[in-house]
């Protein structure tokens, strides 16, 4: 709890709470024990490409940061 997750070039944050809307803030502050998943949408790319950071809390609520990842 209290950990900040930040993608360098986010395009939106999608909040899994009921009735929540997208935000353009690039940081998520974790407020409960959670799992972090990083989904690389174009692995092996030589250029910046889409990624998603997915945070799933013990309560079942989730947040997704959509952005661009560095080549790797």
PDB file of N, CA, C, O and CB in Angstrom:
ATOM      1  N   UNK A   1       0.836  -1.182   0.000  1.00  0.00           N
ATOM      2  CA  UNK A   1       0.000   0.000   0.000  1.00  0.00           C
ATOM      3  C   UNK A   1       0.883   1.248   0.000  1.00  0.00           C
ATOM      4  O   UNK A   1       1.941   1.267   0.628  1.00  0.00           O
ATOM      5  CB  UNK A   1      -0.952  -0.003   1.216  1.00  0.00           C
ATOM      6  N   UNK A   2       0.446   2.274  -0.699  1.00  0.00           N
ATOM      7  CA  UNK A   2       1.188   3.522  -0.766  1.00  0.00           C
ATOM      8  C   UNK A   2       2.179   3.590  -1.908  1.00  0.00           C
ATOM      9  O   UNK A   2       2.754   4.651  -2.151  1.00  0.00           O
ATOM     10  CB  UNK A   2       1.900   3.738   0.506  1.00  0.00           C
ATOM     11  N   UNK A   3       2.402   2.487  -2.622  1.00  0.00           N
ATOM     12  CA  UNK A   3       3.330   2.477  -3.746  1.00  0.00           C
ATOM     13  C   UNK A   3       2.738   3.259  -4.910  1.00  0.00           C
ATOM     14  O   UNK A   3       1.546   3.143  -5.197  1.00  0.00           O
ATOM     15  CB  UNK A   3       3.658   1.030  -4.174  1.00  0.00           C
ATOM     16  N   UNK A   4       3.572   4.060  -5.588  1.00  0.00           N
ATOM     17  CA  UNK A   4       3.134   4.810  -6.759  1.00  0.00           C
ATOM     18  C   UNK A   4       3.620   4.100  -8.015  1.00  0.00           C
ATOM     19  O   UNK A   4       4.798   3.760  -8.125  1.00  0.00           O
ATOM     20  CB  UNK A   4       3.657   6.272  -6.715  1.00  0.00           C
ATOM     21  N   UNK A   5       2.713   3.877  -8.959  1.00  0.00           N
ATOM     22  CA  UNK A   5       3.044   3.256 -10.238  1.00  0.00           C
ATOM     23  C   UNK A   5       2.868   4.325 -11.301  1.00  0.00           C
ATOM     24  O   UNK A   5       1.839   4.998 -11.365  1.00  0.00           O
ATOM     25  CB  UNK A   5       2.147   1.987 -10.531  1.00  0.00           C
ATOM     26  N   UNK A   6       3.895   4.468 -12.138  1.00  0.00           N
ATOM     27  CA  UNK A   6       3.929   5.575 -13.088  1.00  0.00           C
ATOM     28  C   UNK A   6       4.505   5.075 -14.409  1.00  0.00           C
ATOM     29  O   UNK A   6       5.612   4.538 -14.431  1.00  0.00           O
ATOM     30  CB  UNK A   6       4.767   6.767 -12.533  1.00  0.00           C
ATOM     31  N   UNK A   7       3.775   5.241 -15.508  1.00  0.00           N
ATOM     32  CA  UNK A   7       4.329   4.972 -16.831  1.00  0.00           C
ATOM     33  C   UNK A   7       4.828   6.284 -17.408  1.00  0.00           C
ATOM     34  O   UNK A   7       4.245   7.342 -17.169  1.00  0.00           O
ATOM     35  CB  UNK A   7       3.271   4.309 -17.772  1.00  0.00           C
ATOM     36  N   UNK A   8       5.912   6.210 -18.169  1.00  0.00           N
ATOM     37  CA  UNK A   8       6.539   7.430 -18.667  1.00  0.00           C
ATOM     38  C   UNK A   8       5.683   8.191 -19.666  1.00  0.00           C
ATOM     39  O   UNK A   8       5.642   9.421 -19.624  1.00  0.00           O
ATOM     40  CB  UNK A   8       7.847   7.098 -19.297  1.00  0.00           C
ATOM     41  N   UNK A   9       5.003   7.495 -20.557  1.00  0.00           N
ATOM     42  CA  UNK A   9       4.204   8.157 -21.595  1.00  0.00           C
ATOM     43  C   UNK A   9       2.782   7.601 -21.633  1.00  0.00           C
ATOM     44  O   UNK A   9       2.408   6.950 -22.608  1.00  0.00           O
ATOM     45  CB  UNK A   9       4.870   7.992 -22.971  1.00  0.00           C
ATOM     46  N   UNK A  10       1.991   7.842 -20.601  1.00  0.00           N
ATOM     47  CA  UNK A  10       0.649   7.252 -20.567  1.00  0.00           C
ATOM     48  C   UNK A  10      -0.316   7.979 -21.489  1.00  0.00           C
ATOM     49  O   UNK A  10      -0.151   9.164 -21.778  1.00  0.00           O
ATOM     50  CB  UNK A  10       0.106   7.262 -19.149  1.00  0.00           C
ATOM     51  N   UNK A  11      -1.315   7.256 -21.939  1.00  0.00           N
ATOM     52  CA  UNK A  11      -2.372   7.913 -22.712  1.00  0.00           C
ATOM     53  C   UNK A  11      -3.650   7.988 -21.904  1.00  0.00           C
ATOM     54  O   UNK A  11      -4.487   8.853 -22.164  1.00  0.00           O
ATOM     55  CB  UNK A  11      -2.625   7.173 -24.030  1.00  0.00           C
ATOM     56  N   UNK A  12      -3.828   7.101 -20.926  1.00  0.00           N
ATOM     57  CA  UNK A  12      -5.023   7.144 -20.080  1.00  0.00           C
ATOM     58  C   UNK A  12      -4.894   6.145 -18.943  1.00  0.00           C
ATOM     59  O   UNK A  12      -4.130   5.183 -19.030  1.00  0.00           O
ATOM     60  CB  UNK A  12      -6.291   6.854 -20.908  1.00  0.00           C
ATOM     61  N   UNK A  13      -5.636   6.377 -17.892  1.00  0.00           N
ATOM     62  CA  UNK A  13      -5.795   5.408 -16.824  1.00  0.00           C
ATOM     63  C   UNK A  13      -7.263   5.018 -16.803  1.00  0.00           C
ATOM     64  O   UNK A  13      -8.135   5.886 -16.789  1.00  0.00           O
ATOM     65  CB  UNK A  13      -5.323   5.981 -15.436  1.00  0.00           C
ATOM     66  N   UNK A  14      -7.544   3.726 -16.801  1.00  0.00           N
ATOM     67  CA  UNK A  14      -8.906   3.230 -16.730  1.00  0.00           C
ATOM     68  C   UNK A  14      -9.101   2.630 -15.352  1.00  0.00           C
ATOM     69  O   UNK A  14      -8.361   1.731 -14.953  1.00  0.00           O
ATOM     70  CB  UNK A  14      -9.200   2.186 -17.855  1.00  0.00           C
ATOM     71  N   UNK A  15     -10.081   3.114 -14.631  1.00  0.00           N
ATOM     72  CA  UNK A  15     -10.340   2.677 -13.268  1.00  0.00           C
ATOM     73  C   UNK A  15     -11.442   1.624 -13.284  1.00  0.00           C
ATOM     74  O   UNK A  15     -12.486   1.827 -13.904  1.00  0.00           O
ATOM     75  CB  UNK A  15     -10.732   3.875 -12.364  1.00  0.00           C
ATOM     76  N   UNK A  16     -11.214   0.499 -12.604  1.00  0.00           N
ATOM     77  CA  UNK A  16     -12.179  -0.590 -12.612  1.00  0.00           C
ATOM     78  C   UNK A  16     -13.329  -0.431 -11.639  1.00  0.00           C
ATOM     79  O   UNK A  16     -14.153  -1.336 -11.512  1.00  0.00           O
ATOM     80  CB  UNK A  16     -11.488  -1.846 -12.324  1.00  0.00           C
ATOM     81  N   UNK A  17     -13.405   0.697 -10.950  1.00  0.00           N
ATOM     82  CA  UNK A  17     -14.518   0.919 -10.025  1.00  0.00           C
ATOM     83  C   UNK A  17     -15.794   1.171 -10.825  1.00  0.00           C
ATOM     84  O   UNK A  17     -15.740   1.699 -11.936  1.00  0.00           O
ATOM     85  CB  UNK A  17     -14.221   2.117  -9.069  1.00  0.00           C
ATOM     86  N   UNK A  18     -16.922   0.796 -10.268  1.00  0.00           N
ATOM     87  CA  UNK A  18     -18.206   0.983 -10.946  1.00  0.00           C
ATOM     88  C   UNK A  18     -18.454   2.474 -11.189  1.00  0.00           C
ATOM     89  O   UNK A  18     -18.353   3.285 -10.269  1.00  0.00           O
ATOM     90  CB  UNK A  18     -19.363   0.367 -10.111  1.00  0.00           C
ATOM     91  N   UNK A  19     -18.776   2.824 -12.424  1.00  0.00           N
ATOM     92  CA  UNK A  19     -19.085   4.203 -12.771  1.00  0.00           C
ATOM     93  C   UNK A  19     -17.867   5.094 -12.935  1.00  0.00           C
ATOM     94  O   UNK A  19     -18.020   6.301 -13.122  1.00  0.00           O
ATOM     95  CB  UNK A  19     -19.966   4.780 -11.739  1.00  0.00           C
ATOM     96  N   UNK A  20     -16.666   4.544 -12.873  1.00  0.00           N
ATOM     97  CA  UNK A  20     -15.454   5.355 -12.991  1.00  0.00           C
ATOM     98  C   UNK A  20     -15.211   5.743 -14.443  1.00  0.00           C
ATOM     99  O   UNK A  20     -15.680   5.072 -15.362  1.00  0.00           O
ATOM    100  CB  UNK A  20     -14.237   4.596 -12.431  1.00  0.00           C
ATOM    101  N   UNK A  21     -14.483   6.818 -14.640  1.00  0.00           N
ATOM    102  CA  UNK A  21     -14.157   7.282 -15.980  1.00  0.00           C
ATOM    103  C   UNK A  21     -12.646   7.300 -16.159  1.00  0.00           C
ATOM    104  O   UNK A  21     -11.897   7.229 -15.184  1.00  0.00           O
ATOM    105  CB  UNK A  21     -14.754   8.681 -16.240  1.00  0.00           C
ATOM    106  N   UNK A  22     -12.205   7.396 -17.403  1.00  0.00           N
ATOM    107  CA  UNK A  22     -10.775   7.461 -17.701  1.00  0.00           C
ATOM    108  C   UNK A  22     -10.179   8.770 -17.210  1.00  0.00           C
ATOM    109  O   UNK A  22     -10.867   9.787 -17.118  1.00  0.00           O
ATOM    110  CB  UNK A  22     -10.532   7.303 -19.203  1.00  0.00           C
ATOM    111  N   UNK A  23      -8.892   8.730 -16.896  1.00  0.00           N
ATOM    112  CA  UNK A  23      -8.165   9.928 -16.485  1.00  0.00           C
ATOM    113  C   UNK A  23      -6.879   9.996 -17.288  1.00  0.00           C
ATOM    114  O   UNK A  23      -6.407   8.974 -17.787  1.00  0.00           O
ATOM    115  CB  UNK A  23      -7.871   9.922 -14.948  1.00  0.00           C
ATOM    116  N   UNK A  24      -6.305  11.183 -17.421  1.00  0.00           N
ATOM    117  CA  UNK A  24      -5.051  11.303 -18.160  1.00  0.00           C
ATOM    118  C   UNK A  24      -3.860  11.454 -17.225  1.00  0.00           C
ATOM    119  O   UNK A  24      -2.737  11.652 -17.689  1.00  0.00           O
ATOM    120  CB  UNK A  24      -5.114  12.486 -19.113  1.00  0.00           C
ATOM    121  N   UNK A  25      -4.080  11.365 -15.932  1.00  0.00           N
ATOM    122  CA  UNK A  25      -2.996  11.392 -14.959  1.00  0.00           C
ATOM    123  C   UNK A  25      -2.154  10.135 -15.167  1.00  0.00           C
ATOM    124  O   UNK A  25      -2.704   9.075 -15.464  1.00  0.00           O
ATOM    125  CB  UNK A  25      -3.544  11.477 -13.486  1.00  0.00           C
ATOM    126  N   UNK A  26      -0.840  10.230 -15.019  1.00  0.00           N
ATOM    127  CA  UNK A  26      -0.003   9.078 -15.327  1.00  0.00           C
ATOM    128  C   UNK A  26       0.410   8.279 -14.104  1.00  0.00           C
ATOM    129  O   UNK A  26       1.294   7.430 -14.215  1.00  0.00           O
ATOM    130  CB  UNK A  26       1.212   9.526 -16.050  1.00  0.00           C
ATOM    131  N   UNK A  27      -0.186   8.511 -12.949  1.00  0.00           N
ATOM    132  CA  UNK A  27       0.226   7.807 -11.741  1.00  0.00           C
ATOM    133  C   UNK A  27      -0.945   7.122 -11.062  1.00  0.00           C
ATOM    134  O   UNK A  27      -2.063   7.638 -11.035  1.00  0.00           O
ATOM    135  CB  UNK A  27       0.889   8.766 -10.776  1.00  0.00           C
ATOM    136  N   UNK A  28      -0.664   5.951 -10.517  1.00  0.00           N
ATOM    137  CA  UNK A  28      -1.612   5.239  -9.669  1.00  0.00           C
ATOM    138  C   UNK A  28      -0.943   5.076  -8.317  1.00  0.00           C
ATOM    139  O   UNK A  28       0.205   4.638  -8.245  1.00  0.00           O
ATOM    140  CB  UNK A  28      -2.032   3.845 -10.286  1.00  0.00           C
ATOM    141  N   UNK A  29      -1.641   5.420  -7.248  1.00  0.00           N
ATOM    142  CA  UNK A  29      -1.151   5.157  -5.899  1.00  0.00           C
ATOM    143  C   UNK A  29      -1.946   3.971  -5.367  1.00  0.00           C
ATOM    144  O   UNK A  29      -3.170   4.034  -5.257  1.00  0.00           O
ATOM    145  CB  UNK A  29      -1.294   6.424  -4.959  1.00  0.00           C
ATOM    146  N   UNK A  30      -1.247   2.898  -5.041  1.00  0.00           N
ATOM    147  CA  UNK A  30      -1.888   1.668  -4.585  1.00  0.00           C
ATOM    148  C   UNK A  30      -2.398   1.864  -3.161  1.00  0.00           C
ATOM    149  O   UNK A  30      -1.647   2.283  -2.280  1.00  0.00           O
ATOM    150  CB  UNK A  30      -0.902   0.467  -4.657  1.00  0.00           C
ATOM    151  N   UNK A  31      -3.675   1.561  -2.939  1.00  0.00           N
ATOM    152  CA  UNK A  31      -4.290   1.793  -1.630  1.00  0.00           C
ATOM    153  C   UNK A  31      -4.635   0.505  -0.891  1.00  0.00           C
ATOM    154  O   UNK A  31      -5.192   0.550   0.206  1.00  0.00           O
ATOM    155  CB  UNK A  31      -5.536   2.620  -1.795  1.00  0.00           C
ATOM    156  N   UNK A  32      -4.308  -0.640  -1.482  1.00  0.00           N
ATOM    157  CA  UNK A  32      -4.557  -1.930  -0.844  1.00  0.00           C
ATOM    158  C   UNK A  32      -3.538  -2.933  -1.380  1.00  0.00           C
ATOM    159  O   UNK A  32      -2.911  -2.666  -2.405  1.00  0.00           O
ATOM    160  CB  UNK A  32      -6.027  -2.422  -1.102  1.00  0.00           C
ATOM    161  N   UNK A  33      -3.354  -4.071  -0.726  1.00  0.00           N
ATOM    162  CA  UNK A  33      -2.460  -5.099  -1.283  1.00  0.00           C
ATOM    163  C   UNK A  33      -2.910  -5.424  -2.705  1.00  0.00           C
ATOM    164  O   UNK A  33      -4.095  -5.652  -2.948  1.00  0.00           O
ATOM    165  CB  UNK A  33      -2.456  -6.393  -0.392  1.00  0.00           C
ATOM    166  N   UNK A  34      -1.957  -5.444  -3.650  1.00  0.00           N
ATOM    167  CA  UNK A  34      -2.306  -5.555  -5.063  1.00  0.00           C
ATOM    168  C   UNK A  34      -1.259  -6.346  -5.833  1.00  0.00           C
ATOM    169  O   UNK A  34      -0.151  -6.587  -5.356  1.00  0.00           O
ATOM    170  CB  UNK A  34      -2.468  -4.171  -5.677  1.00  0.00           C
ATOM    171  N   UNK A  35      -1.647  -6.740  -7.037  1.00  0.00           N
ATOM    172  CA  UNK A  35      -0.747  -7.382  -7.981  1.00  0.00           C
ATOM    173  C   UNK A  35      -0.553  -6.442  -9.158  1.00  0.00           C
ATOM    174  O   UNK A  35      -1.492  -5.764  -9.576  1.00  0.00           O
ATOM    175  CB  UNK A  35      -1.297  -8.765  -8.447  1.00  0.00           C
ATOM    176  N   UNK A  36       0.672  -6.398  -9.697  1.00  0.00           N
ATOM    177  CA  UNK A  36       0.995  -5.566 -10.857  1.00  0.00           C
ATOM    178  C   UNK A  36       1.362  -6.468 -12.020  1.00  0.00           C
ATOM    179  O   UNK A  36       2.213  -7.349 -11.894  1.00  0.00           O
ATOM    180  CB  UNK A  36       2.154  -4.576 -10.539  1.00  0.00           C
ATOM    181  N   UNK A  37       0.710  -6.240 -13.159  1.00  0.00           N
ATOM    182  CA  UNK A  37       1.019  -6.967 -14.383  1.00  0.00           C
ATOM    183  C   UNK A  37       1.408  -5.942 -15.442  1.00  0.00           C
ATOM    184  O   UNK A  37       0.739  -4.918 -15.584  1.00  0.00           O
ATOM    185  CB  UNK A  37      -0.195  -7.848 -14.856  1.00  0.00           C
ATOM    186  N   UNK A  38       2.481  -6.204 -16.187  1.00  0.00           N
ATOM    187  CA  UNK A  38       2.878  -5.341 -17.299  1.00  0.00           C
ATOM    188  C   UNK A  38       2.670  -6.126 -18.577  1.00  0.00           C
ATOM    189  O   UNK A  38       3.292  -7.168 -18.784  1.00  0.00           O
ATOM    190  CB  UNK A  38       4.369  -4.857 -17.162  1.00  0.00           C
ATOM    191  N   UNK A  39       1.799  -5.628 -19.430  1.00  0.00           N
ATOM    192  CA  UNK A  39       1.454  -6.295 -20.682  1.00  0.00           C
ATOM    193  C   UNK A  39       2.103  -5.534 -21.832  1.00  0.00           C
ATOM    194  O   UNK A  39       1.738  -4.393 -22.114  1.00  0.00           O
ATOM    195  CB  UNK A  39      -0.095  -6.380 -20.872  1.00  0.00           C
ATOM    196  N   UNK A  40       3.061  -6.166 -22.490  1.00  0.00           N
ATOM    197  CA  UNK A  40       3.753  -5.586 -23.636  1.00  0.00           C
ATOM    198  C   UNK A  40       2.980  -5.985 -24.887  1.00  0.00           C
ATOM    199  O   UNK A  40       2.916  -7.167 -25.224  1.00  0.00           O
ATOM    200  CB  UNK A  40       5.252  -6.061 -23.711  1.00  0.00           C
ATOM    201  N   UNK A  41       2.395  -5.012 -25.577  1.00  0.00           N
ATOM    202  CA  UNK A  41       1.532  -5.293 -26.719  1.00  0.00           C
ATOM    203  C   UNK A  41       2.285  -5.475 -28.031  1.00  0.00           C
ATOM    204  O   UNK A  41       1.675  -5.799 -29.050  1.00  0.00           O
ATOM    205  CB  UNK A  41       0.541  -4.194 -26.873  1.00  0.00           C
ATOM    206  N   UNK A  42       3.603  -5.272 -28.022  1.00  0.00           N
ATOM    207  CA  UNK A  42       4.417  -5.481 -29.219  1.00  0.00           C
ATOM    208  C   UNK A  42       5.822  -5.898 -28.790  1.00  0.00           C
ATOM    209  O   UNK A  42       6.779  -5.157 -29.015  1.00  0.00           O
ATOM    210  CB  UNK A  42       4.464  -4.191 -30.103  1.00  0.00           C
ATOM    211  N   UNK A  43       5.959  -7.077 -28.175  1.00  0.00           N
ATOM    212  CA  UNK A  43       7.265  -7.495 -27.659  1.00  0.00           C
ATOM    213  C   UNK A  43       8.319  -7.584 -28.763  1.00  0.00           C
ATOM    214  O   UNK A  43       8.024  -7.979 -29.891  1.00  0.00           O
ATOM    215  CB  UNK A  43       7.140  -8.841 -26.959  1.00  0.00           C
ATOM    216  N   UNK A  44       9.539  -7.213 -28.421  1.00  0.00           N
ATOM    217  CA  UNK A  44      10.635  -7.259 -29.374  1.00  0.00           C
ATOM    218  C   UNK A  44      10.695  -6.061 -30.298  1.00  0.00           C
ATOM    219  O   UNK A  44      11.548  -6.010 -31.184  1.00  0.00           O
ATOM    220  CB  UNK A  44      10.534  -8.488 -30.183  1.00  0.00           C
ATOM    221  N   UNK A  45       9.806  -5.093 -30.109  1.00  0.00           N
ATOM    222  CA  UNK A  45       9.782  -3.912 -30.965  1.00  0.00           C
ATOM    223  C   UNK A  45      11.041  -3.080 -30.776  1.00  0.00           C
ATOM    224  O   UNK A  45      11.577  -2.996 -29.671  1.00  0.00           O
ATOM    225  CB  UNK A  45       8.543  -3.066 -30.675  1.00  0.00           C
ATOM    226  N   UNK A  46      11.511  -2.467 -31.855  1.00  0.00           N
ATOM    227  CA  UNK A  46      12.696  -1.616 -31.799  1.00  0.00           C
ATOM    228  C   UNK A  46      12.342  -0.146 -31.570  1.00  0.00           C
ATOM    229  O   UNK A  46      13.232   0.702 -31.500  1.00  0.00           O
ATOM    230  CB  UNK A  46      13.494  -1.757 -33.081  1.00  0.00           C
ATOM    231  N   UNK A  47      11.060   0.156 -31.453  1.00  0.00           N
ATOM    232  CA  UNK A  47      10.596   1.525 -31.252  1.00  0.00           C
ATOM    233  C   UNK A  47       9.615   1.559 -30.087  1.00  0.00           C
ATOM    234  O   UNK A  47       9.139   0.512 -29.649  1.00  0.00           O
ATOM    235  CB  UNK A  47       9.938   2.085 -32.541  1.00  0.00           C
ATOM    236  N   UNK A  48       9.309   2.745 -29.585  1.00  0.00           N
ATOM    237  CA  UNK A  48       8.294   2.862 -28.536  1.00  0.00           C
ATOM    238  C   UNK A  48       7.007   2.219 -29.040  1.00  0.00           C
ATOM    239  O   UNK A  48       6.646   2.367 -30.207  1.00  0.00           O
ATOM    240  CB  UNK A  48       8.054   4.362 -28.136  1.00  0.00           C
ATOM    241  N   UNK A  49       6.321   1.508 -28.157  1.00  0.00           N
ATOM    242  CA  UNK A  49       5.150   0.750 -28.564  1.00  0.00           C
ATOM    243  C   UNK A  49       4.169   0.645 -27.397  1.00  0.00           C
ATOM    244  O   UNK A  49       4.541   0.917 -26.255  1.00  0.00           O
ATOM    245  CB  UNK A  49       5.554  -0.653 -29.066  1.00  0.00           C
ATOM    246  N   UNK A  50       2.919   0.253 -27.670  1.00  0.00           N
ATOM    247  CA  UNK A  50       1.890   0.225 -26.628  1.00  0.00           C
ATOM    248  C   UNK A  50       2.162  -0.812 -25.543  1.00  0.00           C
ATOM    249  O   UNK A  50       2.553  -1.945 -25.823  1.00  0.00           O
ATOM    250  CB  UNK A  50       0.545  -0.045 -27.249  1.00  0.00           C
ATOM    251  N   UNK A  51       1.945  -0.395 -24.304  1.00  0.00           N
ATOM    252  CA  UNK A  51       2.002  -1.286 -23.147  1.00  0.00           C
ATOM    253  C   UNK A  51       0.828  -0.950 -22.231  1.00  0.00           C
ATOM    254  O   UNK A  51       0.232   0.123 -22.327  1.00  0.00           O
ATOM    255  CB  UNK A  51       3.371  -1.152 -22.387  1.00  0.00           C
ATOM    256  N   UNK A  52       0.512  -1.883 -21.347  1.00  0.00           N
ATOM    257  CA  UNK A  52      -0.498  -1.648 -20.321  1.00  0.00           C
ATOM    258  C   UNK A  52       0.061  -2.114 -18.992  1.00  0.00           C
ATOM    259  O   UNK A  52       0.624  -3.204 -18.900  1.00  0.00           O
ATOM    260  CB  UNK A  52      -1.835  -2.380 -20.653  1.00  0.00           C
ATOM    261  N   UNK A  53      -0.090  -1.298 -17.966  1.00  0.00           N
ATOM    262  CA  UNK A  53       0.211  -1.702 -16.597  1.00  0.00           C
ATOM    263  C   UNK A  53      -1.133  -1.937 -15.931  1.00  0.00           C
ATOM    264  O   UNK A  53      -1.976  -1.041 -15.887  1.00  0.00           O
ATOM    265  CB  UNK A  53       1.077  -0.617 -15.822  1.00  0.00           C
ATOM    266  N   UNK A  54      -1.331  -3.139 -15.413  1.00  0.00           N
ATOM    267  CA  UNK A  54      -2.614  -3.517 -14.824  1.00  0.00           C
ATOM    268  C   UNK A  54      -2.392  -3.785 -13.338  1.00  0.00           C
ATOM    269  O   UNK A  54      -1.563  -4.618 -12.970  1.00  0.00           O
ATOM    270  CB  UNK A  54      -3.228  -4.774 -15.541  1.00  0.00           C
ATOM    271  N   UNK A  55      -3.124  -3.085 -12.496  1.00  0.00           N
ATOM    272  CA  UNK A  55      -3.027  -3.249 -11.045  1.00  0.00           C
ATOM    273  C   UNK A  55      -4.354  -3.834 -10.558  1.00  0.00           C
ATOM    274  O   UNK A  55      -5.410  -3.231 -10.745  1.00  0.00           O
ATOM    275  CB  UNK A  55      -2.703  -1.876 -10.325  1.00  0.00           C
ATOM    276  N   UNK A  56      -4.293  -5.013  -9.932  1.00  0.00           N
ATOM    277  CA  UNK A  56      -5.492  -5.681  -9.421  1.00  0.00           C
ATOM    278  C   UNK A  56      -5.377  -5.769  -7.911  1.00  0.00           C
ATOM    279  O   UNK A  56      -4.443  -6.377  -7.387  1.00  0.00           O
ATOM    280  CB  UNK A  56      -5.675  -7.102 -10.054  1.00  0.00           C
ATOM    281  N   UNK A  57      -6.325  -5.161  -7.212  1.00  0.00           N
ATOM    282  CA  UNK A  57      -6.323  -5.155  -5.751  1.00  0.00           C
ATOM    283  C   UNK A  57      -6.996  -6.384  -5.171  1.00  0.00           C
ATOM    284  O   UNK A  57      -7.732  -7.087  -5.864  1.00  0.00           O
ATOM    285  CB  UNK A  57      -7.005  -3.913  -5.235  1.00  0.00           C
ATOM    286  N   UNK A  58      -6.742  -6.637  -3.899  1.00  0.00           N
ATOM    287  CA  UNK A  58      -7.384  -7.755  -3.199  1.00  0.00           C
ATOM    288  C   UNK A  58      -8.903  -7.664  -3.249  1.00  0.00           C
ATOM    289  O   UNK A  58      -9.584  -8.688  -3.191  1.00  0.00           O
ATOM    290  CB  UNK A  58      -6.924  -7.801  -1.752  1.00  0.00           C
ATOM    291  N   UNK A  59      -9.445  -6.452  -3.357  1.00  0.00           N
ATOM    292  CA  UNK A  59     -10.901  -6.263  -3.393  1.00  0.00           C
ATOM    293  C   UNK A  59     -11.499  -6.654  -4.739  1.00  0.00           C
ATOM    294  O   UNK A  59     -12.718  -6.764  -4.866  1.00  0.00           O
ATOM    295  CB  UNK A  59     -11.249  -4.815  -3.084  1.00  0.00           C
ATOM    296  N   UNK A  60     -10.642  -6.868  -5.756  1.00  0.00           N
ATOM    297  CA  UNK A  60     -11.120  -7.196  -7.094  1.00  0.00           C
ATOM    298  C   UNK A  60     -11.188  -5.995  -8.013  1.00  0.00           C
ATOM    299  O   UNK A  60     -11.351  -6.155  -9.222  1.00  0.00           O
ATOM    300  CB  UNK A  60     -12.466  -7.830  -7.009  1.00  0.00           C
ATOM    301  N   UNK A  61     -11.068  -4.791  -7.467  1.00  0.00           N
ATOM    302  CA  UNK A  61     -11.054  -3.610  -8.327  1.00  0.00           C
ATOM    303  C   UNK A  61      -9.709  -3.557  -9.052  1.00  0.00           C
ATOM    304  O   UNK A  61      -8.696  -4.042  -8.550  1.00  0.00           O
ATOM    305  CB  UNK A  61     -11.300  -2.301  -7.499  1.00  0.00           C
ATOM    306  N   UNK A  62      -9.725  -2.967 -10.225  1.00  0.00           N
ATOM    307  CA  UNK A  62      -8.496  -2.904 -11.015  1.00  0.00           C
ATOM    308  C   UNK A  62      -8.334  -1.526 -11.614  1.00  0.00           C
ATOM    309  O   UNK A  62      -9.292  -0.763 -11.743  1.00  0.00           O
ATOM    310  CB  UNK A  62      -8.497  -3.967 -12.119  1.00  0.00           C
ATOM    311  N   UNK A  63      -7.098  -1.224 -11.978  1.00  0.00           N
ATOM    312  CA  UNK A  63      -6.796  -0.004 -12.713  1.00  0.00           C
ATOM    313  C   UNK A  63      -5.822  -0.365 -13.814  1.00  0.00           C
ATOM    314  O   UNK A  63      -4.951  -1.215 -13.629  1.00  0.00           O
ATOM    315  CB  UNK A  63      -6.214   1.107 -11.779  1.00  0.00           C
ATOM    316  N   UNK A  64      -5.968   0.278 -14.956  1.00  0.00           N
ATOM    317  CA  UNK A  64      -5.109   0.015 -16.101  1.00  0.00           C
ATOM    318  C   UNK A  64      -4.515   1.330 -16.579  1.00  0.00           C
ATOM    319  O   UNK A  64      -5.241   2.294 -16.823  1.00  0.00           O
ATOM    320  CB  UNK A  64      -5.892  -0.688 -17.243  1.00  0.00           C
ATOM    321  N   UNK A  65      -3.196   1.366 -16.710  1.00  0.00           N
ATOM    322  CA  UNK A  65      -2.534   2.519 -17.327  1.00  0.00           C
ATOM    323  C   UNK A  65      -2.160   2.091 -18.741  1.00  0.00           C
ATOM    324  O   UNK A  65      -1.434   1.115 -18.929  1.00  0.00           O
ATOM    325  CB  UNK A  65      -1.256   2.992 -16.496  1.00  0.00           C
ATOM    326  N   UNK A  66      -2.656   2.821 -19.732  1.00  0.00           N
ATOM    327  CA  UNK A  66      -2.301   2.562 -21.116  1.00  0.00           C
ATOM    328  C   UNK A  66      -1.275   3.588 -21.536  1.00  0.00           C
ATOM    329  O   UNK A  66      -1.476   4.784 -21.323  1.00  0.00           O
ATOM    330  CB  UNK A  66      -3.546   2.601 -22.044  1.00  0.00           C
ATOM    331  N   UNK A  67      -0.186   3.150 -22.123  1.00  0.00           N
ATOM    332  CA  UNK A  67       0.844   4.093 -22.525  1.00  0.00           C
ATOM    333  C   UNK A  67       1.790   3.485 -23.539  1.00  0.00           C
ATOM    334  O   UNK A  67       1.474   2.481 -24.178  1.00  0.00           O
ATOM    335  CB  UNK A  67       1.617   4.569 -21.319  1.00  0.00           C
ATOM    336  N   UNK A  68       2.951   4.100 -23.683  1.00  0.00           N
ATOM    337  CA  UNK A  68       3.976   3.619 -24.606  1.00  0.00           C
ATOM    338  C   UNK A  68       5.197   3.184 -23.823  1.00  0.00           C
ATOM    339  O   UNK A  68       5.664   3.887 -22.927  1.00  0.00           O
ATOM    340  CB  UNK A  68       4.352   4.707 -25.636  1.00  0.00           C
ATOM    341  N   UNK A  69       5.703   2.017 -24.173  1.00  0.00           N
ATOM    342  CA  UNK A  69       6.889   1.502 -23.506  1.00  0.00           C
ATOM    343  C   UNK A  69       8.139   1.745 -24.333  1.00  0.00           C
ATOM    344  O   UNK A  69       8.065   2.012 -25.533  1.00  0.00           O
ATOM    345  CB  UNK A  69       6.732   0.021 -23.223  1.00  0.00           C
ATOM    346  N   UNK A  70       9.255   1.652 -23.697  1.00  0.00           N
ATOM    347  CA  UNK A  70      10.546   1.795 -24.377  1.00  0.00           C
ATOM    348  C   UNK A  70      10.855   0.529 -25.154  1.00  0.00           C
ATOM    349  O   UNK A  70      10.364  -0.545 -24.805  1.00  0.00           O
ATOM    350  CB  UNK A  70      11.679   2.099 -23.364  1.00  0.00           C
ATOM    351  N   UNK A  71      11.652   0.636 -26.194  1.00  0.00           N
ATOM    352  CA  UNK A  71      12.040  -0.566 -26.945  1.00  0.00           C
ATOM    353  C   UNK A  71      12.788  -1.535 -26.029  1.00  0.00           C
ATOM    354  O   UNK A  71      13.477  -1.117 -25.098  1.00  0.00           O
ATOM    355  CB  UNK A  71      12.921  -0.191 -28.172  1.00  0.00           C
ATOM    356  N   UNK A  72      12.650  -2.786 -26.294  1.00  0.00           N
ATOM    357  CA  UNK A  72      13.361  -3.734 -25.487  1.00  0.00           C
ATOM    358  C   UNK A  72      13.277  -5.053 -26.070  1.00  0.00           C
ATOM    359  O   UNK A  72      13.827  -6.008 -25.521  1.00  0.00           O
ATOM    360  CB  UNK A  72      12.866  -3.761 -24.120  1.00  0.00           C
TER     361      UNK A  72
END
